[in-house]
Amino acid sequence: MKGSFVFKLIPFSKLREKMAKISNSVSENRNHIRLIAESIAYCVVTGGLGWLAYEFHETVLTIERCVQKDPMLLNNKSPEYIFADKTTFTELDEYQIIDSNSIIQPTNPPVFFLQKWNDFKHKKAWKLLEITNKYKNSKLSWVATSRLTKMNDLKDSDCQHLAQMSHAHTLVGLARSTNVNPKFFLPPRNISWTKDEILSKIRDLLIKLNDLNEHKCLSYFIAYAFKDKQHDYYHPEDTPPDFGSMQIDNDNILQLSINALRHHCNNETNVTAMVKLGGLQILMAIYQYLKHDEEVAEEIGKLLSVASLNRDLIQDICSTGWISILFEWKNHQNFRIQSWANRTLLNMDDEDPINGNYMFGKQTVLLHPKNRYHQDAKIDIVLVHGLLGGVSFSWREKDLLINEPLGLFDMNNKNESHNSSNTTTLKKPVGEDMQNYLDSYKEVKAREWDLIGNEFEFVLNDIPLKENSKGNGPYSLKGDDPTVRQTALNEGYSQCWPSDWLPTDEEGLRVIGVDYSTTLSEWLPSCPLKQKNHRTLEGRTEKLMHQLLAIGIGDRPIIFLAHSMGGLLVKNMLVAARNSNDPNVRKLFEKTRSVFFFSTPHHGSPLATLNSAYRFFLWPSVEVEELRTDSPKLVSLHNNFLECLEENPMKIVTFAETLPTEFTALKVPILCVPKDAADPSVGELYELPLNHMSICKADSK
């Protein structure tokens, strides 16, 4: 105990002595310690201010480099964004783009940290873009693109920054996504060529293409359209009369040149040569010069659609700015322009989980779903039009002008043209008060419909005049039926009722449109390289079967909707598929569950058996000549089709016309397909109070 006590006392006493010595030393050197502390503080403050001054100076220099001081460029009212030939993803912590000359330099540390701080909340967007760019053709890329489109809190500048860093396949995926921000698509570069410059460039392009692969039509056009130029391979005096009567002037020469280019580039070889010769840039210049010309837009859409069949050209289409135009065209009021844009984007989108492996050719178009869809379809609905028809004409909603007399040569374009301009309901801007009133009116209207809907019967407009023993109604619906209510409250106009209305009632539908050209008469000149056997029923069937199989028709159950001659094409395809030894072809027959015939001339048409006076006036085409009443060819086809039904008892529904169709300004009435010719002798048959052109156009949902 004593030892322990002494051990504690000794250190404490020594500590007291040392503390006393330190206190005395501090008192003696107080001035010296104060001087050292002040010196250290002065050095720290001075150094800090110097560092801040240096960083401020460097920041000012960086900003000055980003600001354009050239007075000539300051007057430029259309500043250009950076447009790289090959867009590549650059790491944010390594480089940044600093001016409009595509110069990239290492990021300045203070600017980098400032930008990192400002973009911190959008870090997810940059990562998603990196994934979509890097992991092409993978589920990860598809999911990243889908999530990127759902980021609604991105600023416009963020979207434009992301757009500049997007690869071609990323932009295509964004363009085919639902509710994507339009700011993801930068406007194409402004090509400020004069009309003479554009005309000179497209003339040189046509000549180069013709030198690579001479085409008589193109040779004739070049020789006649550019008479003031010398051509070594052709001379204007050799131009055939058909081209000599062509009216070419300064107002329409660009449009006709585009038409000639599209006619020449109707195959992958020629369109690839056109792209490699800089044709896409020339097309962009023409589009910017004639931006409001819908016929030019449609011709360009057809060219881009053919180019999209070669996926090696996707980068060329992207680098010339066409993806942003195609995205804009997706919602164009002209249904034909919509169709070509959707077809082009789909062909370029090999990451689409359902349709990415398919290539839609010139005769097939995906009408629904138009955007990427994650679930596979359960049923394929295939629309096949007939003579003078088209996807945007045959299957649109009925309109007031449907009973106008038809011409012989250009009736297809004439009838389709008023579809996009006169019958489409265009929403006009209204004031805020008026908009509030309209919204409240719709609510009141819906509320009133709920109250009175069950008190009346809604009678269908086109009640059948007759039906066979298998036909059945009802031909009226209760007022509170959901379809009746939706029809009454709907203010829109359908440019393709099967794709707009059927998917709202049944999920899992894929609607495919078939598009091909036909004519009633041979009066108009045709391409000398176009063989007439390609326009026969057998020639069209072979080509159409190939294109349908290429987009997966036969992989799931099929329902055909066929109008007029389209019904004969469907029958011929089913017979050919049944007789095929190729399992891949035979599935087209085995998977068919139903066929709806709209005025199909199973036993021929009076159009092909007109008297001599009418025949001289009409000069029937190859397509019409095949429709002679009770021709052995049609009789054999129908017998073979009935045999198909014994092996595959598909459901058959037939609609027959009862009103004549008027032709030409003389209003010559012709019942194109009488009831006896339209009756296939199987399935349900309904005779409707409609003419040949209106029978496939639904009056309402």
C-alpha positions in Angstrom: 0.0 0.0 0.0 2.9 2.4 0.9 4.6 1.7 -2.5 1.5 2.5 -4.4 1.0 5.7 -2.5 4.6 7.0 -3.2 4.2 6.0 -7.0 1.3 8.5 -7.3 3.0 11.4 -5.5 6.2 11.5 -7.4 4.8 12.1 -11.0 2.4 14.7 -9.7 5.2 16.8 -8.2 7.3 16.7 -11.3 4.3 17.7 -13.4 3.8 20.8 -11.3 7.5 21.8 -11.8 7.2 21.4 -15.6 4.0 23.4 -15.9 5.7 26.2 -14.0 8.6 26.2 -16.4 6.3 26.3 -19.5 4.4 29.2 -18.0 7.5 31.2 -17.4 8.8 30.4 -21.0 5.5 31.5 -22.6 5.5 34.8 -20.6 9.1 35.5 -21.7 8.4 34.7 -25.5 4.8 36.0 -25.9 5.7 38.4 -28.6 7.6 35.9 -30.7 4.7 33.3 -30.7 2.2 36.1 -31.7 4.4 37.0 -34.7 4.6 33.4 -35.9 0.8 32.9 -35.7 0.1 36.1 -37.6 2.5 35.1 -40.3 0.9 31.7 -40.8 -2.6 33.2 -41.0 -1.5 35.8 -43.5 0.1 33.1 -45.8 -3.1 31.0 -45.7 -5.4 33.9 -46.5 -3.2 35.3 -49.3 -2.7 31.8 -50.9 -6.5 31.2 -50.8 -7.3 34.5 -52.5 -4.6 33.9 -55.1 -6.0 30.4 -55.9 -9.6 31.8 -56.2 -8.3 34.6 -58.5 -6.6 32.1 -60.7 -9.6 29.8 -61.0 -11.9 32.8 -61.7 -9.5 33.9 -64.5 -9.5 30.4 -66.0 -13.3 30.1 -65.8 -13.7 33.5 -67.6 -11.3 32.3 -70.4 -13.3 29.1 -70.8 -16.6 31.0 -71.1 -15.1 33.4 -73.6 -14.0 30.5 -75.8 -17.6 29.2 -75.8 -19.0 32.6 -76.8 -19.0 33.4 -80.5 -17.4 36.9 -81.1 -17.4 36.9 -84.8 -19.8 39.6 -85.9 -20.6 37.8 -89.1 -21.7 34.7 -87.2 -23.6 36.7 -84.7 -25.9 37.9 -87.5 -26.7 34.3 -88.3 -30.3 33.8 -87.3 -30.2 30.0 -87.7 -27.4 28.7 -85.4 -26.3 25.1 -86.2 -25.9 22.4 -83.7 -23.1 19.9 -83.9 -23.8 17.3 -86.5 -21.2 14.5 -86.6 -21.0 12.0 -89.3 -20.8 9.2 -86.8 -22.3 10.1 -83.4 -20.3 8.5 -80.6 -20.8 8.4 -76.8 -18.1 10.4 -75.0 -17.4 10.0 -71.3 -18.6 13.1 -69.4 -15.5 13.1 -67.1 -13.1 13.2 -70.1 -14.4 15.6 -72.8 -17.0 18.1 -73.5 -18.1 19.9 -76.7 -17.4 23.5 -76.5 -18.3 25.2 -79.8 -20.2 24.9 -83.1 -17.1 23.7 -85.0 -17.2 20.2 -83.4 -14.1 20.9 -81.3 -13.7 18.8 -78.2 -11.2 19.5 -75.5 -10.5 18.1 -72.0 -13.0 19.4 -69.5 -11.8 22.3 -67.3 -11.9 21.1 -63.6 -14.1 23.9 -62.2 -16.5 23.8 -65.2 -16.7 20.0 -64.9 -17.6 20.1 -61.2 -20.1 22.8 -61.8 -21.8 20.9 -64.6 -21.7 17.7 -62.5 -23.5 19.5 -59.8 -26.1 20.9 -62.1 -26.7 17.5 -63.8 -26.6 15.4 -60.7 -30.3 14.7 -60.7 -30.2 13.6 -64.3 -27.4 11.2 -63.9 -29.8 8.3 -64.5 -30.6 9.6 -68.0 -26.9 9.7 -69.0 -26.5 6.1 -67.7 -29.6 4.9 -69.6 -28.3 6.5 -72.8 -24.9 4.8 -72.3 -26.7 1.4 -72.0 -28.8 1.9 -75.1 -25.8 3.0 -77.1 -23.5 0.2 -75.9 -25.7 -2.9 -75.6 -27.3 -3.0 -79.0 -29.8 -5.8 -79.8 -30.3 -6.8 -76.2 -33.2 -6.8 -73.8 -31.2 -4.4 -71.6 -31.0 -1.8 -74.4 -34.8 -2.1 -75.0 -35.6 -1.6 -71.3 -33.2 1.3 -71.0 -34.7 3.1 -74.0 -38.2 2.5 -72.6 -37.2 4.0 -69.2 -35.5 6.9 -70.9 -38.7 7.9 -72.7 -40.6 8.0 -69.3 -38.2 10.6 -67.8 -40.5 13.6 -68.0 -38.5 15.9 -65.8 -35.7 16.4 -68.3 -35.1 19.9 -69.5 -35.1 20.7 -73.2 -31.3 21.3 -73.1 -30.8 17.9 -71.5 -32.9 16.1 -74.2 -30.9 17.9 -76.9 -27.6 17.0 -75.3 -28.7 13.4 -75.1 -29.8 13.5 -78.7 -26.3 14.6 -79.9 -24.8 11.6 -78.1 -27.3 9.0 -79.4 -26.3 6.3 -81.8 -28.5 5.7 -84.9 -30.2 2.6 -83.4 -30.9 4.6 -80.2 -32.6 7.3 -82.1 -34.7 4.8 -84.1 -35.7 3.1 -80.8 -36.8 6.5 -79.3 -38.7 7.4 -82.5 -40.7 4.1 -82.2 -41.5 4.6 -78.5 -44.7 5.8 -77.1 -45.0 9.3 -75.7 -41.4 10.2 -76.3 -40.2 13.8 -75.9 -39.9 15.4 -79.3 -36.8 17.3 -78.0 -34.9 14.1 -78.4 -34.8 14.7 -82.1 -32.7 17.5 -83.3 -33.8 19.3 -86.5 -31.8 18.5 -89.6 -29.1 20.9 -90.8 -30.4 23.7 -92.9 -29.2 23.3 -96.4 -29.3 26.7 -98.0 -29.1 25.7 -101.7 -30.9 27.8 -104.3 -33.4 26.1 -106.6 -30.9 26.1 -109.4 -28.3 24.5 -107.2 -30.7 21.8 -106.2 -31.8 21.2 -109.8 -28.2 20.9 -110.9 -27.4 18.4 -108.2 -30.4 16.1 -108.7 -29.8 16.2 -112.5 -26.2 15.1 -111.9 -27.4 12.4 -109.5 -29.9 11.0 -112.1 -27.3 10.9 -114.8 -24.8 9.1 -112.6 -27.4 6.6 -111.5 -28.5 6.0 -115.1 -24.8 5.4 -116.1 -24.5 2.7 -113.4 -27.7 1.0 -114.4 -29.5 2.4 -117.5 -33.3 2.5 -117.4 -35.3 3.6 -120.4 -37.8 5.6 -118.4 -34.9 7.6 -116.7 -33.1 8.1 -120.0 -36.3 9.5 -121.5 -36.9 11.8 -118.6 -33.4 13.2 -118.4 -33.3 13.9 -122.1 -36.7 15.6 -122.1 -36.6 17.4 -118.8 -33.1 18.9 -119.2 -33.2 19.9 -122.9 -30.5 22.5 -122.4 -28.0 19.9 -121.3 -25.9 17.6 -123.6 -26.2 13.9 -123.0 -23.8 11.4 -124.6 -26.1 8.4 -124.2 -29.5 9.9 -125.3 -30.9 12.7 -127.4 -34.1 14.7 -126.9 -35.3 14.0 -130.5 -35.4 10.3 -129.6 -37.9 10.8 -126.8 -41.1 8.7 -127.3 -44.4 10.6 -127.8 -45.6 9.7 -124.3 -42.8 11.7 -122.8 -43.0 14.4 -125.4 -46.4 15.3 -124.2 -45.3 15.6 -120.6 -45.7 19.1 -119.3 -42.4 20.2 -117.6 -41.8 23.7 -116.5 -39.9 25.5 -113.8 -42.7 25.0 -111.3 -42.9 21.2 -111.4 -39.5 20.1 -112.6 -38.3 19.3 -109.0 -41.4 17.2 -108.3 -41.1 15.3 -111.5 -37.4 14.7 -110.8 -38.2 13.2 -107.4 -40.8 11.0 -109.1 -38.2 9.8 -111.7 -35.7 9.1 -108.9 -38.3 7.1 -107.0 -39.3 5.1 -110.1 -35.6 4.2 -110.7 -34.7 3.4 -107.1 -37.5 0.8 -106.6 -34.9 -1.9 -105.7 -32.2 -2.2 -103.1 -29.3 -2.0 -105.6 -30.3 1.3 -107.2 -31.3 2.9 -103.9 -28.0 1.9 -102.3 -26.2 3.6 -105.2 -28.3 6.6 -104.7 -27.4 6.9 -101.0 -23.7 6.4 -101.7 -23.8 9.2 -104.3 -25.1 11.7 -101.7 -28.8 11.4 -102.7 -30.1 11.6 -99.1 -28.6 15.1 -98.7 -30.1 16.2 -102.0 -33.5 14.8 -100.9 -33.2 16.8 -97.7 -32.5 20.0 -99.6 -35.6 19.4 -101.8 -37.8 18.6 -98.8 -36.7 21.8 -97.1 -37.4 23.8 -100.2 -40.8 22.1 -100.8 -41.7 21.4 -97.2 -45.4 21.8 -97.6 -45.7 19.6 -100.7 -47.3 16.4 -99.5 -46.7 14.6 -102.8 -43.0 15.2 -102.5 -43.0 14.0 -98.9 -44.8 10.9 -100.0 -42.3 10.2 -102.8 -39.4 10.7 -100.4 -41.1 8.5 -97.9 -41.2 5.7 -100.5 -37.5 6.1 -101.3 -36.5 6.0 -97.6 -38.7 2.9 -97.1 -36.8 1.1 -99.9 -33.5 2.3 -98.4 -34.5 1.0 -95.0 -34.5 -2.6 -96.4 -30.7 -2.4 -96.4 -29.7 -2.0 -92.7 -26.2 -1.0 -93.8 -27.7 2.4 -94.8 -29.2 3.2 -91.4 -26.2 5.3 -90.4 -26.5 7.3 -93.6 -30.2 7.9 -93.0 -29.4 9.0 -89.4 -26.4 11.3 -90.2 -28.4 13.2 -92.8 -31.1 14.0 -90.3 -34.0 11.9 -91.6 -34.9 10.2 -88.4 -36.3 13.5 -86.9 -38.4 14.0 -90.1 -39.7 10.4 -90.0 -40.6 10.9 -86.3 -42.5 14.1 -87.3 -44.2 12.2 -90.2 -45.5 9.4 -87.8 -48.3 11.7 -86.8 -48.8 13.4 -90.2 -52.4 14.2 -91.2 -51.8 12.4 -94.5 -52.2 8.7 -93.7 -50.0 7.6 -96.6 -47.1 9.7 -95.3 -47.7 8.2 -91.9 -47.6 4.7 -93.4 -44.3 5.2 -95.2 -42.7 6.7 -92.1 -43.8 3.9 -89.8 -42.6 1.3 -92.3 -39.2 2.9 -92.6 -38.6 3.3 -88.9 -39.8 -0.3 -88.3 -37.4 -1.7 -90.9 -34.5 0.1 -89.2 -35.5 -1.0 -85.7 -34.0 -4.5 -85.3 -34.4 -4.2 -81.5 -38.2 -4.3 -81.6 -38.9 -7.5 -79.6 -41.8 -8.6 -81.7 -41.3 -7.2 -85.3 -37.6 -6.5 -85.2 -36.7 -9.6 -87.3 -39.2 -8.8 -90.1 -38.6 -6.7 -93.2 -41.7 -4.9 -94.5 -41.4 -4.6 -98.3 -43.2 -2.2 -100.7 -46.5 -4.2 -100.5 -46.8 -4.7 -96.7 -47.2 -2.2 -93.9 -47.7 -2.7 -90.1 -50.8 -0.7 -89.2 -51.0 -1.8 -85.5 -49.1 -1.6 -83.2 -47.2 1.4 -84.7 -44.8 1.7 -81.8 -42.7 -0.9 -80.0 -44.8 -3.4 -78.1 -43.5 -5.9 -75.6 -46.1 -8.6 -76.0 -46.4 -10.9 -79.0 -49.6 -10.7 -81.0 -52.3 -13.5 -80.7 -53.9 -12.9 -84.1 -52.9 -11.4 -87.4 -55.5 -9.3 -89.3 -54.5 -8.9 -93.0 -56.2 -6.3 -95.2 -56.1 -7.0 -98.9 -57.6 -4.3 -101.2 -58.9 -4.7 -104.7 -58.9 -2.8 -108.0 -58.2 1.0 -107.6 -57.8 0.5 -103.9 -55.1 1.1 -101.3 -54.7 0.9 -97.5 -55.5 4.5 -97.0 -58.5 4.4 -99.4 -60.2 1.1 -99.1 -60.3 0.8 -95.4 -61.0 4.3 -94.2 -64.2 5.4 -92.5 -67.1 6.2 -94.8 -67.3 9.9 -95.8 -69.7 12.1 -97.7 -67.7 12.0 -101.0 -67.6 8.2 -101.3 -70.3 8.1 -104.0 -68.6 10.5 -106.3 -68.1 9.2 -109.9 -64.7 7.5 -110.4 -62.3 8.3 -113.1 -60.4 5.7 -115.1 -56.8 6.7 -114.7 -56.1 8.7 -111.5 -59.1 7.8 -109.3 -57.0 6.3 -106.6 -55.0 9.4 -105.9 -58.0 11.6 -106.3 -60.1 9.7 -103.7 -57.2 9.4 -101.3 -56.3 13.0 -101.5 -59.5 14.4 -100.1 -59.2 11.8 -97.4 -56.3 13.6 -95.7 -57.5 17.2 -96.3 -61.3 17.4 -96.4 -62.6 14.5 -94.2 -60.1 14.5 -91.5 -61.2 16.4 -88.4 -58.5 19.0 -87.6 -58.5 20.6 -84.2 -58.3 24.4 -84.3 -56.8 26.3 -81.4 -59.4 27.8 -79.1 -59.3 30.2 -76.2 -59.0 29.0 -72.6 -62.6 29.9 -71.8 -63.9 28.1 -74.9 -61.7 25.0 -74.1 -63.1 24.9 -70.6 -66.6 25.1 -71.9 -66.0 22.3 -74.4 -64.5 20.1 -71.7 -67.5 20.6 -69.4 -69.8 20.0 -72.4 -68.3 16.7 -73.0 -68.7 15.7 -69.4 -72.4 16.8 -69.5 -72.9 14.9 -72.7 -71.4 11.7 -71.3 -73.5 12.1 -68.1 -76.7 12.6 -70.1 -75.9 9.5 -72.3 -75.6 7.4 -69.2 -79.1 8.5 -68.1 -80.9 8.0 -71.4 -78.8 5.3 -73.1 -80.9 2.4 -71.9 -84.2 4.0 -73.1 -83.7 3.6 -76.8 -82.5 1.3 -79.5 -79.6 2.2 -81.9 -80.3 1.0 -85.4 -77.3 0.3 -87.7 -77.2 2.5 -90.8 -76.3 -0.2 -93.3 -79.0 -2.8 -92.5 -78.7 -5.7 -95.0 -81.4 -5.8 -97.6 -81.2 -9.6 -97.6 -79.2 -12.4 -96.0 -78.9 -16.1 -96.5 -79.9 -18.9 -94.1 -76.6 -18.7 -92.2 -76.7 -14.9 -91.8 -77.9 -13.5 -88.6 -78.3 -10.2 -86.7 -78.7 -8.3 -84.6 -78.9 -5.1 -86.6 -79.6 -2.9 -83.7 -78.0 -2.3 -80.3 -79.2 -1.0 -76.9 -78.4 2.7 -76.4 -76.3 1.9 -73.3 -74.1 -0.5 -75.2 -70.4 0.5 -74.7 -69.8 0.6 -78.5 -72.9 2.8 -79.1 -71.9 5.2 -76.4 -68.3 5.4 -77.6 -69.5 6.0 -81.2 -71.8 8.8 -80.1 -69.1 10.5 -78.0 -66.3 10.0 -80.5 -65.4 13.1 -82.6 -62.5 11.7 -84.6 -62.3 10.3 -88.1 -60.6 6.9 -88.8 -58.4 6.8 -91.9 -58.1 3.0 -91.3 -61.0 1.6 -89.3 -59.6 -2.0 -88.8 -56.4 -0.7 -87.2 -58.2 2.0 -85.2 -61.2 0.2 -83.9 -60.6 -3.6 -83.8 -57.6 -3.4 -81.3 -59.8 -1.4 -78.8 -62.2 -4.4 -78.6 -59.6 -7.3 -78.7 -56.1 -7.3 -77.3 -53.2 -9.0 -79.0 -54.1 -8.0 -82.6 -51.5 -7.2 -85.2 -53.0 -5.5 -88.2 -51.2 -5.8 -91.5 -52.0 -3.8 -94.7 -51.3 -5.0 -98.2 -50.6 -2.3 -100.7 -50.2 -2.9 -104.5 -51.0 -0.8 -107.6 -53.8 -1.7 -110.1 -55.5 0.0 -113.0 -58.7 -0.4 -114.9 -57.4 0.7 -118.2 -54.3 0.4 -120.4 -54.7 3.8 -122.0 -52.0 5.4 -119.8 -48.3 4.6 -120.7 -46.6 2.2 -118.4 -42.9 1.4 -117.7 -41.5 -0.7 -120.6 -39.6 -2.8 -118.0 -42.7 -3.8 -116.1 -43.8 -7.2 -117.3 -47.5 -7.8 -117.6 -47.2 -11.3 -116.2 -46.3 -9.7 -112.8 -49.7 -8.1 -112.9 -51.6 -11.4 -113.4 -53.3 -13.2 -110.5 -50.5 -15.8 -110.3 -47.7 -13.2 -110.5 -49.2 -11.0 -107.7 -49.9 -14.1 -105.6 -46.3 -15.3 -105.7 -44.9 -11.9 -104.8 -47.5 -11.2 -102.1 -47.0 -14.6 -100.4 -43.2 -14.0 -100.3 -43.7 -10.6 -98.6 -46.3 -11.9 -96.1 -44.1 -14.8 -95.0 -41.2 -12.4 -94.6 -43.2 -10.5 -91.9 -44.3 -13.6 -90.0 -47.8 -14.2 -91.4 -48.4 -17.9 -90.6 -46.7 -17.8 -87.2 -50.1 -17.1 -85.5 -53.8 -17.4 -86.4 -54.9 -15.3 -89.5 -58.0 -13.4 -90.4 -58.2 -12.0 -93.9 -60.3 -8.9 -94.8 -60.4 -8.8 -98.6 -62.1 -6.3 -101.0 -62.9 -7.0 -104.6 -60.0 -8.5 -106.5 -58.2 -8.8 -103.1 -60.5 -11.7 -102.3 -59.3 -13.6 -105.4 -55.7 -13.0 -104.3 -56.4 -14.4 -100.9 -58.1 -17.5 -102.4 -55.2 -18.1 -104.8 -52.7 -17.7 -101.9 -54.6 -20.2 -99.8 -54.8 -22.7 -102.6 -51.1 -22.3 -103.5 -50.1 -22.7 -99.8 -52.2 -25.8 -99.4 -50.6 -27.4 -102.4 -47.1 -26.5 -101.3 -44.6 -29.1 -100.0 -42.8 -26.4 -98.0 -44.0 -26.4 -94.4 -43.1 -22.7 -94.1 -45.5 -21.9 -97.0 -48.2 -24.3 -96.0 -48.6 -22.7 -92.6 -50.2 -19.7 -94.4 -53.1 -22.0 -95.2 -53.2 -24.0 -92.0 -53.2 -20.9 -89.7 -56.1 -19.1 -91.5 -59.2 -19.0 -89.3 -61.6 -16.7 -91.3 -62.0 -14.7 -94.5 -64.3 -11.7 -94.9 -65.1 -11.1 -98.6 -66.3 -7.6 -99.5 -67.7 -7.7 -103.1 -65.3 -10.3 -104.3 -66.1 -11.4 -107.9 -65.8 -15.2 -107.3 -67.6 -15.8 -110.6 -66.4 -12.8 -112.5 -67.4 -9.1 -113.0 -69.4 -7.3 -115.7 -66.4 -4.9 -116.0 -64.6 -7.5 -118.0 -67.6 -8.3 -120.2 -68.7 -4.9 -121.4 -70.0 -4.4 -124.9 -67.6 -3.4 -127.7 -68.3 0.3 -127.4 -67.6 0.4 -123.7 -64.5 -1.9 -124.2 -63.0 0.5 -126.8 -63.6 3.4 -124.4 -62.2 1.6 -121.4 -59.5 -0.6 -123.0 -59.5 -3.0 -120.0 -56.3 -3.7 -118.1 -54.7 -7.1 -117.4 -56.3 -7.2 -114.0 -59.8 -6.5 -115.5 -59.4 -9.1 -118.3 -58.9 -11.8 -115.7 -62.3 -11.1 -114.2 -64.5 -12.3 -117.1 -67.7 -13.8 -115.9 -67.5 -17.6 -115.4 -64.0 -17.8 -117.0 -62.5 -21.3 -116.6 -59.7 -19.7 -114.6 -62.0 -18.3 -111.9 -64.2 -21.5 -111.9 -61.1 -23.7 -111.3 -59.8 -21.3 -108.6 -63.2 -21.4 -106.7 -63.5 -25.2 -106.9 -60.0 -25.5 -105.4 -60.9 -23.0 -102.7 -64.0 -25.0 -101.7 -61.7 -28.1 -101.4 -59.5 -26.0 -99.1 -62.5 -25.4 -96.8 -63.1 -29.1 -96.5 -59.6 -29.5 -95.1 -59.6 -26.3 -93.0 -63.2 -25.3 -92.2 -62.5 -21.6 -91.8 -65.3 -19.2 -91.2 -66.5 -17.3 -94.3 -68.4 -14.0 -94.2 -69.5 -12.3 -97.4 -70.8 -8.8 -98.1 -72.4 -8.2 -101.5 -73.1 -4.7 -103.1 -76.5 -3.8 -104.4 -75.9 -0.3 -105.7 -74.1 0.6 -109.0 -70.8 2.5 -109.1 -70.7 5.5 -111.4 -67.7 5.9 -113.7 -66.2 9.0 -115.3 -67.9 12.4 -115.6 -70.5 10.8 -117.8 -71.7 8.9 -114.6 -71.9 5.5 -116.3 -73.5 3.2 -113.7 -72.1 -0.3 -113.4 -72.9 -2.9 -110.8 -69.3 -4.1 -110.5 -70.0 -7.3 -108.6 -73.6 -8.5 -108.6 -74.9 -10.7 -105.8 -74.6 -13.9 -107.8 -71.0 -13.2 -108.6 -70.2 -12.3 -105.0 -71.8 -15.4 -103.5 -69.2 -18.0 -102.7 -72.0 -20.5 -101.8 -70.5 -21.0 -98.3 -70.7 -19.2 -95.1 -72.8 -16.1 -94.2 -73.9 -13.7 -96.9 -75.3 -10.2 -96.5 -76.5 -7.9 -99.3 -75.8 -4.3 -98.3 -77.3 -1.0 -99.7 -73.8 0.1 -100.8 -71.8 0.4 -104.0 -68.5 -1.3 -104.9 -66.2 1.3 -103.4 -68.1 2.0 -100.2 -68.9 -1.6 -99.1 -65.6 -2.0 -97.3 -65.8 1.4 -95.5 -67.3 1.2 -92.1 -70.0 3.8 -91.3 -69.2 3.8 -87.5 -67.6 1.7 -84.9 
